[in-house]
């Protein structure tokens, strides 16, 4: 296993983590807006 293989694997892992964080953030914002909408009534 060469260094470049490790580097590529790490970059791919980092990319997946960033994608997940973006999705989680969208879900959190969506969930917060639903909660606020219900409590406003």
MARKEDO-266132 format. One record per residue (C-alpha): residue in three letters; x, y, z. Coordinates in steps of 0.5 Angstrom, whole numbers. Example, Ala and Ser with C-alpha at 12.3 -4.5 7.8 and 13.67 -1.06 7.14 Angstrom:
SITE  aa     x     y     z
SITE Ala    25    -9    16
SITE Ser    27    -2    14
***
This chain:
SITE  aa     x     y     z
SITE Unk     0     0     0
SITE Unk     3     6    -2
SITE Unk     3    13     1
SITE Unk    -1    16    -5
SITE Unk    -6    10    -4
SITE Unk    -7    12     3
SITE Unk    -8    19     1
SITE Unk   -13    18    -5
SITE Unk   -17    14     1
SITE Unk   -17    19     6
SITE Unk   -19    25     0
SITE Unk   -25    20    -1
SITE Unk   -27    19     6
SITE Unk   -26    27     7
SITE Unk   -31    28     1
SITE Unk   -36    23     4
SITE Unk   -36    26    11
SITE Unk   -37    33     8
SITE Unk   -43    31     3
SITE Unk   -46    28    10
SITE Unk   -45    34    14
SITE Unk   -48    38     8
SITE Unk   -54    33     8
SITE Unk   -55    33    16
SITE Unk   -55    41    16
SITE Unk   -60    41    11
SITE Unk   -64    36    15
SITE Unk   -63    40    21
SITE Unk   -65    47    18
SITE Unk   -71    43    16
SITE Unk   -73    40    22
SITE Unk   -72    47    26
SITE Unk   -77    50    21
SITE Unk   -82    45    22
SITE Unk   -81    46    30
SITE Unk   -82    53    30
SITE Unk   -88    53    25
SITE Unk   -91    49    30
SITE Unk   -90    53    36
SITE Unk   -92    59    33
SITE Unk   -99    57    33
***
